[in-house]
Amino acid sequence: MRSYSPLWSAVLATGLVAAGCRPKPETATASPTASTTAPAATTSRNAAPPQVVAPAQAPIDLLPERTGMAVSAASVRHLLRVVDGAALFERYRPYYEQAGAYLEQSFGHNFLDPARWPEIGVDPERPLGVALLDAGSETICYFVSLTDPDRFRSFVDRLGAKLGGSLESVYEDRGIVLAQEPGARNQLVLRDDFAFVVMVGNQNLAPYDFARELAGVDPARGLTASRRWQEAMGPAAPRDLVAFIDVGGMIRAEIEAARRIDDQGVASWAEQELQRLREHGGTAEEVARWEQVVAEQRASETQFRERRRREQELWSAVFGPLGPIALELSLAPEAIVGTARVQVPESAPLRRVVTAGSAPPLAITAASERVLFGAGGTLAVGEGLAALDSLLRTLGKSVDGLSAELQRNLGGDPKAALELLDGTMSFALTSKDVNALARGGGKAELGFNLALGFKDPVTAAALVAVTMAKIPSSPLGLAGLKVKRGKSRGHVVTVPTWREVHVALVGSTLTISTDPKFAQQVERGPARAWEPRLAKAGPVVTAPGTAASLLLDHALLVGMFMARRHHESARYLPSQNQPYWRFPSLAHEAIDKVPQSAAYKVRLKEWLRLDGKIERAEQAQERRRVEVALAAADSLGTLAVQLRETPDGLETEGGQYFGPGGLARTIERIGEGLAAVETDYSIHEERGRVEQELQEIRVRDVERALGVRAGE
């Protein structure tokens, strides 16, 4: 089977190692997990050999214990399960052959065919992936498994020669580090039956030499042997793809990198210029001016550091208590599904807010229009307000302050209103006609459902009555919102240039929606079965006992993208392009007042005929684009996930559920759309010639009317 392969990124990275290495400006510190018996940084034959350790079973076993993120696929074959590569190859054979020929010529091998990877020593049946070794220094590592390390080394040597640079051994331990020179920014590590391409973004911030770490680390002290990996991943059955994401650790690494940057105390450009003036006898005025620039720059840097500190405190408060995220996915043509788990202490804000619910998200399940996006869940409102207040205080704000500001602008007491909620809520973005939305039909094509559960229906009814009465005299009323009583129940809020919003109370549930049927659907409850567009996504969204659920129809993203292509504006007319530049001595107003001659009007009529033909062709093309794009979105399907509380944290389950034809059909439809939408530029050329004639006729009209000659 032939297809585009993930090895391509690693090959490009290997090319960077071969041709783009640069010396490292300073010596990195020793790795915290380096073997104590490993030799110093040397390639000497007399160096003591490293202690023998068991070989790693997978490349991920050799990653440093401090790795912030690692993504590992069981093999490229597993990754390709989501798409019918053979069918795509047959459909796009000319493109494949052209790309393969280019790769053969440029790199000496066609990487697009995994069946040929063993020819260069790479194993298509074993793990490969990518890792973020250190967030602070932006150090990334690509890794692949090898069938024959010697053959792969020979390929790398040939590739280096083609790209204009050869790789030499700069360090040897349990593995070998290859680079153009010691301390290079990009290095290649060959260890056991694996290859690692290490790319350091900022060498000044790298805590140690990661390539040497990979060459010498004992697998028993690597990432997968660490306590945080074991606790996060746990004993799980093998999956097609696993990911380890330590968000809290990466935030801490970013904070540490920022501290190191501040500690370096590098003079700014303004400080350097001021120093130069002082040393070379600059005038008093110049020195004073640059002293002011330096003072302003230092003040700006102080503000930036303070803002950064608060942002770091905010992210640390949210993600700091979390353990690493463990993601495990199974890949198939029908879906990409799996789980994501994270350990969260009960004292963490996120854990305190989440609580198990008993009802499905009504905004989704009671919708009569197509749900493009939906989310729902049950939250502990009091804990949520307390957590929000803690987060706002890291930014110098508070819930009380925010509530007071909203109260001044909108009236009422938002905080008191929130405290009346029971925590059950859901929201959905809907559309009556996705095709009209994608064609730029305007805001009216989008609608929404909102369902909020209240502790007491009587209190809820009073709150709704007061709020509806206040809208006309509030800033919302000044913005054009009007309120009237509904025909059967509740209220109807008229929103200028949009749809009416219907507000009704169904028991203790407040319904707010652009759909007049929504409240009735909520009232029918379980008697009305919800039928999602993809049946596989239904149980994920409606499963009992979940804390939250989310649904995303990819037609929303496609529809909004296509809608942005439409901009209602008057079409261009040749009369807007007057020949002002041909009469530099005349005022524009004088030229504008010259009437159009009969000859001009005749040719203008022809121009308008051609322009109308082009416009109709463009509209047909756009309709075709919309049709193909939405068909591709239907094949791409729906994303659906649920969130549950576990004894030690949180867990999400669900995934990407493909529609008819799956990912392969999505790609085919995109290709069909690109091939089907062609433009006949001969009409544009003809219109251009007519417009040039109009310009010349207009010049003669001005010459006759005003008694001047062009160019005067």
C-alpha positions in Angstrom: 0.0 0.0 0.0 1.3 3.4 -1.0 0.4 6.7 0.7 1.8 9.8 2.2 3.8 8.8 5.3 4.8 10.4 8.6 8.4 9.6 7.9 8.4 12.6 5.6 8.8 15.0 8.6 11.6 12.9 10.1 13.4 12.9 6.7 13.2 16.6 6.5 14.5 16.9 10.0 17.3 14.5 9.1 18.1 16.8 6.2 18.4 19.7 8.6 20.8 17.7 10.7 23.0 17.1 7.6 22.9 20.5 6.1 21.8 23.1 8.7 23.8 22.4 11.9 25.2 25.4 13.9 27.6 25.4 16.8 26.2 25.6 20.3 27.1 28.8 22.1 27.6 27.3 25.5 28.1 24.0 27.2 25.0 22.4 28.5 24.8 21.0 32.0 24.7 17.3 32.7 21.5 15.4 32.2 19.7 14.6 35.4 19.0 11.0 34.1 22.4 10.4 32.5 24.1 7.2 33.6 26.6 7.7 36.4 28.9 5.3 34.6 28.7 6.8 31.2 31.9 8.3 29.9 32.5 12.0 29.6 31.8 13.9 26.3 34.4 12.2 24.2 34.9 9.9 21.3 38.2 8.6 22.5 38.9 4.9 22.0 40.5 4.7 25.4 37.3 5.9 27.2 35.8 3.3 29.6 32.9 1.4 27.9 29.4 2.2 29.4 27.8 -0.3 31.7 25.8 -2.8 29.8 22.0 -2.4 30.2 19.0 -4.2 28.7 18.1 -2.8 25.2 15.0 -0.6 24.9 11.8 -2.3 23.6 10.5 0.9 21.9 12.0 4.3 21.1 9.8 6.0 23.7 11.6 4.0 26.4 14.8 6.1 25.8 13.1 9.5 26.1 14.3 11.6 29.1 12.3 11.3 32.2 11.5 15.1 32.1 9.9 14.8 28.6 6.9 17.2 28.4 5.0 15.5 25.6 5.4 12.3 23.6 3.2 10.8 20.9 4.0 7.3 19.7 2.2 5.2 17.0 2.4 1.5 17.0 3.6 1.7 13.4 2.9 3.6 10.2 0.6 0.8 9.2 -1.6 1.5 12.2 -1.8 5.2 11.3 -2.8 4.4 7.8 -5.8 2.3 9.0 -8.0 5.5 9.0 -7.8 5.8 5.2 -8.1 3.5 2.2 -4.6 4.3 0.9 -4.8 1.8 -2.0 -8.0 3.4 -3.3 -6.5 6.9 -3.1 -3.3 5.7 -4.8 -5.2 4.4 -7.7 -7.3 7.5 -8.0 -4.3 9.9 -7.8 -1.6 7.7 -9.3 -0.2 10.5 -11.6 0.3 12.8 -8.6 1.9 10.0 -6.5 4.3 9.0 -9.3 5.3 12.6 -9.8 5.9 13.1 -6.0 7.8 9.8 -5.8 10.0 10.7 -8.7 10.8 14.0 -7.1 11.8 12.3 -3.8 13.9 9.8 -5.6 15.8 12.5 -7.4 16.1 14.9 -4.4 16.7 12.4 -1.6 17.5 9.1 -3.3 14.4 7.3 -2.0 10.6 7.4 -2.3 9.5 7.8 1.3 5.8 7.7 0.3 5.8 3.9 0.1 6.2 2.3 3.6 6.8 -1.1 1.9 10.1 0.4 0.6 11.3 1.8 4.0 13.4 -1.3 4.8 15.5 -0.4 1.8 16.9 2.4 3.9 16.8 0.5 7.2 13.5 1.9 8.5 10.9 -0.5 9.9 7.3 0.3 8.9 5.9 -2.3 11.3 7.3 -0.8 14.6 6.8 2.4 16.6 7.5 5.9 15.4 6.5 9.3 16.8 7.5 12.7 18.0 8.3 14.2 21.4 8.7 17.6 23.0 11.7 17.0 25.2 11.7 20.5 26.7 9.2 23.3 26.3 11.4 26.0 27.6 14.1 25.5 24.9 11.6 24.2 22.3 13.5 21.0 21.8 11.7 18.5 19.6 12.6 14.9 18.8 11.4 12.7 16.0 12.0 9.0 16.3 11.6 5.9 14.1 12.3 2.2 14.5 15.0 0.6 12.3 15.3 -2.8 10.6 19.0 -2.3 9.9 20.9 0.5 11.7 23.9 0.1 9.4 21.8 0.5 6.3 20.1 3.5 7.8 23.5 5.0 8.6 24.6 4.5 5.0 21.4 6.3 3.8 22.0 9.2 6.1 25.6 9.5 4.7 24.3 9.5 1.2 21.6 12.1 2.1 24.1 14.3 3.8 26.3 14.2 0.7 23.3 15.2 -1.5 22.4 18.1 0.8 26.0 19.4 0.9 27.1 18.3 4.4 28.4 15.1 6.0 27.7 13.8 9.5 30.4 12.8 11.8 30.4 10.9 15.1 30.6 13.6 17.8 29.8 11.4 20.9 29.6 7.7 21.6 28.1 6.0 24.6 25.4 3.3 24.4 24.4 5.0 21.2 26.1 7.3 18.8 25.5 11.0 18.1 26.0 12.2 14.6 26.3 15.9 13.6 28.3 18.2 11.4 30.2 19.3 14.4 30.1 18.9 18.2 27.3 21.0 20.0 25.3 21.4 16.8 21.7 22.6 17.0 20.3 19.6 15.1 21.7 16.1 15.8 21.0 12.5 14.9 21.1 9.7 17.5 21.4 6.0 16.6 20.7 3.8 19.6 19.7 0.1 19.6 17.3 -0.3 16.7 16.1 3.3 16.8 16.9 6.7 15.3 16.2 10.0 16.9 16.4 13.4 15.2 16.9 16.1 18.0 16.2 19.7 17.1 16.8 22.4 19.7 14.9 25.7 19.2 16.9 27.8 21.7 20.2 26.4 22.7 20.8 29.1 25.4 17.8 27.8 27.3 18.5 24.0 26.9 19.1 22.6 30.4 21.4 19.9 29.0 22.5 18.1 25.8 19.5 16.0 24.8 21.2 14.1 22.1 23.9 12.8 24.5 21.1 12.0 27.0 19.4 9.8 24.4 22.7 8.1 23.5 23.5 7.3 27.1 20.3 6.9 29.1 19.5 3.7 30.9 16.0 2.6 29.8 15.3 1.9 33.5 15.7 5.6 34.1 13.8 6.9 31.0 10.3 8.2 30.6 8.3 5.0 30.5 10.1 3.7 33.6 9.3 6.9 35.6 6.7 7.1 38.2 4.7 9.9 36.5 4.4 7.8 33.3 3.4 4.7 35.2 0.8 6.5 37.2 -0.6 8.4 34.2 -0.7 5.5 31.7 -1.4 2.6 34.0 -1.8 -1.0 32.9 -3.6 -0.6 29.6 -4.1 -2.8 26.5 -1.9 -1.7 23.5 -3.5 1.0 21.4 -2.7 2.2 17.9 -1.5 5.5 19.2 -0.6 6.8 22.7 0.3 10.2 23.9 1.7 11.5 27.1 1.1 15.2 27.7 2.4 16.9 30.9 0.7 20.3 30.6 1.7 21.3 34.2 5.3 20.2 33.6 5.5 22.2 30.3 4.1 25.3 32.0 6.8 25.0 34.7 9.4 24.6 32.0 8.2 27.7 30.3 8.3 29.6 33.6 11.9 28.4 34.3 12.9 29.4 30.8 11.5 32.9 31.3 13.4 33.2 34.6 16.6 32.2 32.9 16.0 34.8 30.1 15.5 37.5 32.8 18.6 36.3 34.7 20.8 36.6 31.6 20.4 40.4 31.7 21.2 40.9 28.0 21.4 44.7 27.2 18.6 45.9 25.0 19.2 47.6 21.7 18.4 51.0 23.4 20.9 50.3 26.2 23.6 49.3 23.7 23.0 52.5 21.8 23.2 54.6 25.0 26.4 52.9 26.0 27.9 53.6 22.6 27.0 57.3 22.8 28.6 57.6 26.3 31.8 55.8 25.2 32.2 57.7 21.9 31.4 61.2 23.1 27.8 61.6 22.1 26.2 65.1 22.6 24.3 65.8 25.9 21.1 66.1 23.9 21.6 62.6 22.3 22.5 61.0 25.6 19.4 62.6 27.3 17.2 61.4 24.5 18.4 57.8 24.6 18.2 57.8 28.4 14.6 58.6 28.0 14.2 55.8 25.4 15.9 53.4 27.8 13.7 54.4 30.7 10.6 53.9 28.6 11.8 50.6 27.4 12.6 49.4 30.9 9.1 50.5 32.0 7.6 48.6 29.1 9.6 45.5 30.0 8.5 45.7 33.6 4.9 45.8 32.5 5.4 42.9 30.2 7.1 40.8 32.9 4.2 41.6 35.3 1.6 40.6 32.8 3.5 37.4 32.0 3.8 36.6 35.7 0.1 36.9 36.1 -0.6 34.8 33.1 1.7 32.2 34.3 0.0 32.2 37.7 -3.3 31.8 36.0 -2.2 28.8 33.9 -0.4 27.3 36.9 -3.6 27.6 39.0 -5.6 25.8 36.3 -3.2 23.1 35.1 -0.5 23.0 37.7 -2.3 20.5 40.0 -3.0 18.2 37.1 -1.0 15.1 36.4 0.1 14.2 32.9 -2.6 13.5 30.4 -2.7 9.9 29.1 -4.2 9.7 25.6 -4.9 6.2 24.0 -6.5 5.9 20.6 -7.7 3.1 18.3 -7.6 3.9 14.6 -10.1 2.5 12.1 -11.7 3.6 8.8 -15.0 4.2 10.7 -13.6 6.2 13.6 -10.7 7.4 15.7 -11.8 6.6 19.3 -10.2 6.3 22.7 -9.8 7.8 26.1 -7.9 10.6 27.7 -7.2 10.4 31.5 -5.7 12.8 33.9 -5.1 12.7 37.6 -6.6 15.7 39.3 -6.6 16.2 43.1 -10.0 16.9 44.7 -8.7 20.3 45.8 -8.0 21.4 42.2 -10.5 24.0 40.8 -11.3 21.8 37.8 -12.2 18.8 40.0 -14.3 20.9 42.4 -16.4 22.3 39.6 -17.1 19.0 37.8 -20.0 16.8 39.0 -21.9 13.8 37.5 -25.1 14.6 35.8 -28.3 12.6 35.3 -29.9 14.3 32.3 -28.8 14.5 28.6 -27.9 17.9 27.2 -31.3 19.2 26.2 -30.0 21.9 23.9 -28.7 19.0 21.7 -31.3 16.3 22.2 -34.4 18.6 22.0 -33.1 20.4 18.9 -35.4 20.4 15.8 -32.7 22.1 13.7 -29.3 20.6 12.7 -26.9 20.8 15.6 -23.5 22.1 14.4 -22.0 22.4 17.8 -23.3 21.4 21.2 -22.0 21.2 24.8 -23.7 20.4 28.0 -23.0 19.2 31.6 -23.6 19.7 35.2 -21.4 22.0 37.3 -21.2 22.8 40.9 -22.1 26.5 40.6 -20.9 27.6 44.0 -17.5 25.9 43.5 -17.4 27.3 40.0 -17.8 30.8 41.1 -15.2 30.3 43.8 -12.8 28.8 41.3 -13.5 31.6 38.8 -12.8 34.2 41.5 -9.5 32.6 42.3 -8.5 32.7 38.7 -9.6 36.3 38.2 -7.6 37.4 41.2 -4.4 36.3 39.5 -5.3 38.9 36.9 -6.2 41.6 39.5 -9.9 41.1 39.2 -12.7 39.3 41.0 -16.2 37.8 40.5 -17.8 40.6 42.6 -16.1 43.2 40.4 -17.1 41.5 37.2 -20.7 41.1 38.5 -20.9 44.8 39.4 -19.7 45.8 36.0 -22.4 43.6 34.3 -25.0 45.0 36.7 -24.1 48.6 35.7 -24.4 47.7 32.0 -27.3 45.3 31.9 -29.1 45.7 35.2 -30.0 43.0 37.7 -27.5 41.0 39.8 -25.7 38.4 37.6 -24.0 36.7 40.6 -27.2 36.3 42.5 -28.9 34.9 39.3 -26.1 32.4 38.8 -26.5 31.2 42.4 -30.1 30.3 41.6 -29.0 27.7 39.0 -28.8 24.0 39.9 -25.8 23.6 37.6 -27.5 21.7 34.7 -26.9 23.6 31.5 -26.4 23.0 27.8 -25.9 25.0 24.6 -26.2 24.2 20.9 -25.4 26.2 17.8 -27.9 25.2 15.1 -28.8 25.9 11.5 -31.9 25.5 9.5 -29.9 25.3 6.2 -26.2 24.7 6.2 -26.0 25.2 2.5 -27.4 28.7 2.8 -25.0 29.4 5.6 -22.0 28.3 3.5 -23.3 30.4 0.6 -23.0 33.5 2.8 -26.7 33.6 3.7 -25.9 35.7 6.7 -26.4 35.5 10.4 -30.0 34.5 10.1 -28.9 31.0 9.0 -27.4 30.4 12.5 -29.5 29.8 15.6 -29.0 28.5 19.1 -30.6 26.6 21.9 -29.8 27.3 25.6 -31.2 25.3 28.5 -30.5 26.3 32.1 -31.7 24.3 35.2 -32.9 26.3 38.2 -33.2 25.1 41.8 -36.8 26.5 42.2 -39.3 27.1 39.3 -41.0 29.9 41.2 -37.8 31.9 41.7 -36.9 31.2 38.0 -40.2 32.6 36.8 -39.8 35.7 38.9 -36.2 36.2 37.5 -37.4 35.8 33.9 -40.3 38.3 34.4 -38.0 40.9 35.9 -35.4 40.5 33.2 -37.9 40.7 30.4 -39.4 43.9 31.9 -35.9 45.5 32.2 -34.6 44.8 28.7 -36.4 47.7 26.9 -35.0 50.3 29.3 -31.5 48.7 29.5 -28.5 49.2 27.1 -29.8 46.1 25.4 -33.1 47.9 24.6 -31.1 50.9 23.3 -29.4 48.4 21.0 -32.8 47.6 19.4 -33.9 44.6 21.4 -37.7 44.5 22.0 -39.8 42.2 24.1 -43.3 40.9 23.6 -45.4 38.1 25.0 -45.3 34.7 23.2 -48.5 33.3 21.6 -48.7 30.3 23.9 -46.1 30.9 26.6 -43.1 32.9 27.6 -41.6 35.9 25.8 -40.2 36.7 22.4 -37.2 39.0 22.0 -36.9 40.7 18.7 -33.2 41.1 17.6 -32.5 43.5 14.8 -31.2 41.8 11.5 -31.5 38.4 13.2 -34.0 35.8 14.3 -36.5 36.2 17.1 -35.4 34.6 20.4 -38.0 32.7 22.3 -37.7 32.6 26.1 -39.9 30.1 28.1 -39.8 28.2 31.4 -40.5 24.5 31.2 -40.8 23.3 34.8 -37.5 24.4 36.4 -35.7 24.6 33.1 -35.3 27.9 31.4 -35.2 27.6 27.6 -33.8 30.3 25.3 -33.7 29.6 21.6 -34.1 31.0 18.1 -36.3 27.9 17.4 -39.9 28.4 18.5 -40.3 24.7 18.8 -37.5 24.2 21.3 -39.5 24.7 24.5 -42.1 22.3 23.3 -39.5 19.7 22.5 -38.0 20.0 26.0 -41.4 19.6 27.5 -41.9 16.3 25.5 -38.7 15.0 27.1 -37.9 11.3 26.8 -41.0 10.8 24.7 -39.1 12.3 21.7 -36.1 10.2 20.6 -33.0 12.2 19.5 -31.6 11.1 16.1 -28.1 12.3 15.5 -26.8 12.5 12.0 -24.2 9.8 12.9 -25.8 7.2 15.1 -22.4 6.2 16.5 -22.0 9.6 18.2 -25.4 9.5 20.0 -24.5 7.2 22.9 -21.3 9.3 23.6 -23.3 12.5 24.0 -26.3 11.0 25.9 -24.6 8.5 28.2 -25.9 8.8 31.8 -23.6 9.8 34.6 -21.3 12.0 32.5 -20.2 15.4 33.8 -20.1 17.0 30.4 -20.4 16.2 26.7 -19.5 17.9 23.5 -20.6 17.5 19.9 -19.0 19.1 16.8 -20.4 18.7 13.3 -17.5 19.5 10.9 -20.1 21.2 8.6 -19.9 24.1 11.0 -16.2 24.7 10.4 -16.6 24.2 6.6 -19.8 26.3 6.5 -18.3 29.2 8.4 -15.1 29.1 6.3 -17.1 29.1 3.1 -19.3 31.9 4.3 -16.3 34.1 5.0 -15.5 34.0 1.3 -18.7 36.0 0.5 -18.6 39.7 0.8 -21.6 41.6 -0.4 -20.2 44.7 -2.2 -21.0 46.6 -5.4 -19.3 45.2 -8.4 -16.7 47.2 -10.2 -17.7 49.4 -13.1 -15.3 50.9 -15.7 -16.7 54.4 -15.1 -15.1 54.2 -11.6 -11.7 54.2 -13.3 -11.4 57.6 -14.8 -8.3 58.5 -16.8 -7.1 61.1 -14.3 -3.4 60.3 -14.9 -3.8 61.2 -18.6 -4.7 64.7 -17.7 -2.5 65.9 -14.9 -3.4 69.5 -15.2 -7.2 69.0 -14.8 -9.1 68.6 -11.6 -10.7 65.3 -11.0 -14.1 66.9 -10.7 -13.9 68.4 -14.2 -13.2 65.0 -15.7 -16.1 63.4 -13.7 -18.6 65.9 -15.1 -17.8 65.0 -18.8 -20.9 63.0 -20.0 -20.5 59.6 -21.5 -20.6 59.6 -25.3 -22.7 57.3 -27.4 -19.7 55.3 -28.4 -18.7 54.8 -24.7 -22.2 53.6 -23.8 -22.2 51.1 -26.6 -18.9 49.5 -25.5 -20.0 49.8 -21.8 -23.1 47.7 -22.7 -20.7 45.0 -24.1 -18.5 45.2 -21.0 -21.6 44.7 -18.8 -22.7 41.7 -20.8 -19.3 40.1 -20.4 -19.1 41.0 -16.7 -22.5 39.5 -16.1 -21.4 36.3 -17.8 -18.3 36.2 -15.6 -20.4 36.8 -12.5 -22.8 34.0 -13.4 -19.9 31.6 -13.9 -18.4 32.7 -10.6 -21.7 32.1 -8.8 -21.9 28.6 -10.4 -18.4 27.9 -9.3 -19.1 29.0 -5.8 -22.2 26.8 -5.6 -20.1 23.9 -6.7 -17.4 24.7 -4.2 -20.1 24.8 -1.4 -21.6 21.6 -2.6 -18.3 19.7 -2.6 -17.1 21.3 0.7 -20.2 20.3 2.6 -20.2 16.8 1.0 -16.6 16.5 2.3 -17.7 17.6 5.7 -20.4 14.9 5.7 -17.8 12.3 5.0 -15.5 13.8 7.7 -18.3 13.4 10.2 -18.6 14.4 13.8 -16.5 14.8 16.9 -18.1 13.6 20.1 -16.6 13.3 23.5 -17.9 12.9 27.1 -16.2 13.8 30.4 -16.5 11.6 33.5 -15.1 11.9 37.0 -12.9 9.0 38.2 -11.7 8.2 41.7 -8.4 10.0 41.1 -9.3 12.5 38.4 -11.1 13.0 35.1 -11.5 10.9 32.0 -12.8 11.7 28.5 -14.1 9.1 26.1 -15.2 9.3 22.5 -13.5 10.5 19.4 -13.8 11.4 15.7 -16.6 9.5 13.9 -16.4 9.5 10.2 -19.4 9.8 7.9 -20.1 7.9 4.6 -16.8 7.0 2.9 -14.7 8.2 5.8 -11.5 10.1 5.5 -10.7 8.6 2.1 -13.9 9.9 0.6 -13.3 13.3 2.3 -10.0 13.6 0.5 -11.5 12.4 -2.8 -14.3 15.0 -2.5 -11.8 17.8 -1.9 -9.9 16.6 -4.9 -13.1 16.5 -7.0 -13.9 20.0 -5.9 -10.5 21.4 -6.9 -10.7 19.6 -10.3 -14.3 20.5 -11.1 -14.0 24.3 -10.4 -12.2 25.6 -13.5 -12.2 29.2 -14.8 -12.5 30.2 -18.5 -10.1 33.1 -18.5 -10.7 33.9 -22.2 -13.9 35.8 -21.2 -11.8 37.8 -18.6 -9.3 38.7 -21.4 -12.1 39.8 -23.7 -13.6 42.0 -20.9 -10.2 43.5 -20.3 -9.8 44.4 -24.0 -13.2 46.1 -24.0 -12.3 48.0 -20.8 -9.1 49.2 -22.5 -11.2 50.5 -25.4 -13.5 52.3 -22.9 -10.4 54.0 -21.5 -9.4 55.3 -24.9 -12.9 56.4 -25.8 -13.1 58.2 -22.5 -9.9 60.0 -23.1 -11.2 61.3 -26.5 -14.5 62.3 -24.8 -12.6 64.5 -22.3 -10.3 66.0 -25.0 -13.3 67.1 -27.1 -15.4 68.3 -24.1 -12.7 70.3 -22.4 -10.5 71.3 -25.3 -7.3 69.7 -24.0 -4.9 67.0 -25.1 -4.0 64.0 -23.0 -0.6 64.4 -21.3 -0.9 68.2 -21.0 
